[in-house]
Every structure is written in C-alpha cells, then in structure tokens.
Amino acid sequence: MTDTTLGTPAQMMDPDYTPPLAKAVPLGIQHVLAMFASNVTPAIIVAGAAGFGFGSDQGALGFPDMTYMIQMSMLFAGIATLFQTIGIGPVGARLPIVQGTSFAFLPIMIPAVAGQGTAGMAGLMTGVLIGGCFHFLLGTVIGKIRFALPPLVTGLIVLMIGLALVKVGIQYAAGGVPLIGKPAFGSLAMWLPALVVIVVTLAIKFFTKGLMSVAAVLVGLVAGYVVAYFMGQVSFSKIAFAPLFELPTPFKWGLQFNSAIVIGMCFMAVISAIETVGDVSGITKGGAGREATDKEITGATFADGLGTAVAGVFGGLPNTSFSQNVGLISMTGVMSRHVVTIGAIFLIICGMIPKFGAIVATVPINVLGGGVIVMFGMVCAAGISMLSDVTWNRRNMVIFAVSLSVGLGLQMVPEALQHTGKTVQILLTSGLLPAAGLSILLNLILPEELD
C-alpha cells in the first residue's frame, strides 16, 4: 500500500521529486545506516593490515592515521554520492545511488600495505588515484565491454572476492593478526563478542522490519561492542586526543608508483564499473519500473571513477555504488535522488569530525570480525546468486573449474610463486586476478558449441 504522505505513486518514481522534509530526512539517514558499517570497515581493515590500526604499540602510534582513514571513508562516500545524485556535467547518473568504500579492492590493498605501516600508504594512494582515473575513462566505453563480462565471469569474480576475504573475518573474530601464536588468539573472550554480533545481526535482519532490519549489521556491531565493553576490551582513552574538526589533507602520505598496485587497481576498476552498471539497472527497475538509459550508466561510471580519484588525493579508498541501498529503494519505493543527497550531506559532516572517527576506531578487532564474517559471506552469496543465471553446459563448467582452481589454489598456496618478483606476487597471490583473467580469456576464445 502506498504511503500517501510521501507523495503520489508517480512522484515516488520520479528521481527529481523531493518528499516532505519530515519524511525525506529520516529516509536519507536510513540510507546512511544501511551502508555505514560496510563503508568504514575497509578502512579499518587496511589500517590493520598496514600495522597501524591494532596492537598495543602500533595501535597507539597509528591511532590518528586510522581515525583519519575512517574520516575519509565517510567524507568521500558523501562527496562521491553527491557526484551521483547532483552531478557535474556528464558526471553522475542523477539517480538515488549511494556510494561507499568498496570491498572489491581489498584483495589488492591488503597485500600492498601489509606490515609496512604508513610507509605503504604512498604506493596505495597512488594506485587509488590512477585507478580512479582509469575507472573514469571506462565511462566512455562501458557499454562496449559488457559483452566480455557475462554472469559466468562476473559471478566468479565476485565469489573470488568473497573467498579472498573470509579468512580476514575469522582472523579478526579470533583476535586479529597481532595475537596469532599467542594464547589469547581464538579464546572465548575473543569469540564471544564476535558471536554476539553474528547472532544479533541475524535476529534483527529476519525478525524485525523497516529501519531496524535495514541496519541489522550496524545494530549487531553495537551489541557486540557493548559486550566487549563490559569484558574490558574497549578503551576510550584516545578519543580526547582527536580534534573536534579537521579538513582532509591532500597527499597526506605522499605518492609512490608501484606497478603491481596500479595494475591491480585498474583491473578491479573494470569489475567495479560492471557492478555499478548492475546497481543502476537495479535502481531504475526496482524504483521506476524501467531500464536504465545509456546516459545514466555512463554518468554513473564517470562518478565512480571521479569519486575514487578524488578520494585517493586525500587519503581515501576506492568508492563504488552500494548494492544494499539498491534493495532499500525497492523496499521503500522512494526513487528521489534528493533523499540520498540528504544522506550524503550527513556523511560529509561526520567525515569532518575526527572525534566521530575516533569513536568508530575504538571498536575492538574481534567485534569487527563478527561483522565482516557476515559481510564477506554475503559477498560470496552475491557471487553465487549471479552464477545462478549461468547455463551450466560443459563449456561453462570447464571455464569455471579451471579459473576457480587456479585462483583459489594460488590463494591457498602463495609459496608457489616465491620465485617470482614482488609485483607478480601482489597481483597473483590473492587469486582474484588470475581467476578473473582466465575466466575472461576462456570465455572469449572457447567455442560456444563445446559439448
């Protein structure tokens, strides 16, 4: 039944319509709640991988840098969202597309910075900047390369992204990399808050409706956080040192060209662009009952790339459209891009308040682990869902089998590439790039009539 206080059915399907502010503001905040946990999580993971996010000494020294990365995740998710909803010339779909920090790039970013502290950030940010520029250029050809990325390829790639990340979730829930080899790793004290996150997330998702259900992961993280607090695992001591207001710093960690990171970022930009095409189509079908136009798809891809490139200049991570918010539009029936603009403004305000980022940074690693187990599992599930559209003849089974075996095998046995250079290892040991490359190549060259 249509909520007439939001407007007529025709108005609710119109991207240019703005509901009454009393309704538009809560709807905008609802979009933020739906994506908030997923948006800040990659920054925390990259900070932890670099070595300045967690651990007694490194965490104390690196706390401001971790806080800054969380800030940038919020700030540039908001800015990139404005690129989509308001637009600049050909940039932006002018649709209710919520942008956020992408999980897809993590298999490239984690090994790129692993154990290097802030020294590894220059190479990463250079990769983000160049990858964003490459992503922007994809907007000119996105329609012409879609033929090379059918559900068989995109589904396998998304599945491999999830498989490359699930290990991170288990490590975090058990106490994180700094505790590996120590008695505390995998203890009940570590697992209990993580399990609370998982249980509460599932309960909220399936036994509530509306805003609570949409923000299930966030509610689960809050529940696990409370448990961790009473177990003495949360410290607020560093919040006082965070300033109340701070603008982003351009080239905070400098620039350093690393070919492996740049190649990886550019390749993943293709995957991100295809994901955005799917999200744009999902929004127009679910919210307006029509197909997306070429102009909307091109504008959305331009905005993806521009948002990523600008974020890279200021120490942010790659941005992409957030699929969970596509589902939210279908659920509410409100197609207004101005509702999402309100949510973007809220993110920008939060992104300029370091104390807010410092509060987020107090989330214990095991609590975060419970959340990412759910999130990364959903990435795998999304890949399987895409693969369900594949016709499983022998040709497609061979493509899937070979690509998965090589990709997953290299991920499980990275030592197999110990005699190659560091660049090759960064590109291949995640398993993602070899699996994607093989699936694309085999799909293009193997004849359709293979039986």
Sequence and secondary structure as in RCSB ss.txt:
>XXXX:A:sequence
MTDTTLGTPAQMMDPDYTPPLAKAVPLGIQHVLAMFASNVTPAIIVAGAAGFGFGSDQGALGFPDMTYMIQMSML
FAGIATLFQTIGIGPVGARLPIVQGTSFAFLPIMIPAVAGQGTAGMAGLMTGVLIGGCFHFLLGTVIGKIRFALP
PLVTGLIVLMIGLALVKVGIQYAAGGVPLIGKPAFGSLAMWLPALVVIVVTLAIKFFTKGLMSVAAVLVGLVAGY
VVAYFMGQVSFSKIAFAPLFELPTPFKWGLQFNSAIVIGMCFMAVISAIETVGDVSGITKGGAGREATDKEITGA
TFADGLGTAVAGVFGGLPNTSFSQNVGLISMTGVMSRHVVTIGAIFLIICGMIPKFGAIVATVPINVLGGGVIVM
FGMVCAAGISMLSDVTWNRRNMVIFAVSLSVGLGLQMVPEALQHTGKTVQILLTSGLLPAAGLSILLNLILPEEL
D
>XXXX:A:secstr
   GGG  HHHHT TT    HHHHHHHHHHHHHHHHHHHHHHHHHHHHHHTSSSSHHHHHHHHHHHHHHHHHHHH
HHHHHHHHHHT BTTB   S   EEE STTHHHHHHHHTT GGGGHHHHHHHHHHHHHHHHHHTTTHHHHGGG  
HHHHHHHHHHHHHHHHHHHHHHHTT GGGTTSTTTT HHHHHHHHHHHHHHHHHHHH  THHHHTHHHHHHHHHH
HHHHHTT    TTGGGS S     TTTT     HHHHHHHHHHHHHHHHHHHHHHHHHIIIIISS   HHHHHHH
HHHHHHHHHHHHHTT   EEE HHHHHHHHHH    HHHHHHHHHHHHHHHT HHHHHHHTTS HHHHHHHHHHH
HHHHHHHHHHHHTTS   HHHHHHHHHHHHHHHHHHH GGGGTTS HHHHHHHTTSHHHHHHHHHHHHHHS TT 
 
